[in-house]
């Protein structure tokens, strides 16, 4: 996911063009279309760089939301269940 920051380059170029055209007060009618959205299933989804605290107190930084939970330091609930 860290490499996906360049996915917004096209939209950024359109926004910059629109801003500069407005600042230069060009005698043009410009329409800029930038299909921008945050790729989240719902408002409670994690973002890269979020830090969460697991039930065992260990803090985990979310690096990639594409990763499985087992990649983020293990699952304390599974460890508890196995040790019981």
N, C-alpha and C positions, 0 to 999 in steps of 0.2 A: 504494500500500500504506500510505502514511502516514495516509491518510484512513480506513483500515479499523480503527483502534484503537477506534472506537465500536462495532464489531461485538460486543465483549465486554461491553457495558453491561448486557444482560439477565442474563447469568451473574453479573456483579459485584453486581447488585442482589439476586439470590437469595442469594449468599454473605454479603453484608452483613446481609440479613434474618435468616439462620440464626445468624450471630454475635451479633447484638443479642438475638435471642430466647433464646439460650443465656446471655448475660450477665445478662439480666433474670430468668432462671430461671422462664420462663413455664410454666404447667401445661398445655402443649400438646404434641402429637406432631406435629412438622413433618417433612416430607420435601422436600428441595430437590433438584431435578434440573438439573444444568448440563452439557450436552454440550460438554465442553472438549477440544480437541485442537490440536496444532500441525500446521499444514498443510505437511508436508514429505514428499517422496517417499522419503527414506531419511535415515539418521543423518549422512550426509556433506553434506547440502544446506546451502547458504548461508542465512544469516539477514540481514535488513536491519540495517545498521550493522556487519557484518563487514568487515574490511579484508583484502584478499588481495594477494599480490605476483605480478605477471605475470612471464613468463619473461624479459622485458627489464629487470626490476628496478623497474618502475613500480608504485606501490601504487594500488589501486583500492578505494574504499569502495562496498560493495553498498548501493544506495539502495532499489531495488525488485527483488525476485526475479522479477517479471513481465517485466522488461526483457530485451532480447536482449543477447548478449555484445558486439555491435558498439556498443551504447550506452554501454558502460563504459570508454571510452578507446581503443577499437580492439583489434585482435587482433594481438599481436606475431608470432605464428606466420605469419599471412597476410602481414604486411609483409616478414618474412624471405624467404618463398617468392617473393614478387613481385620482391624486389630481387636475388635470386640469378640 
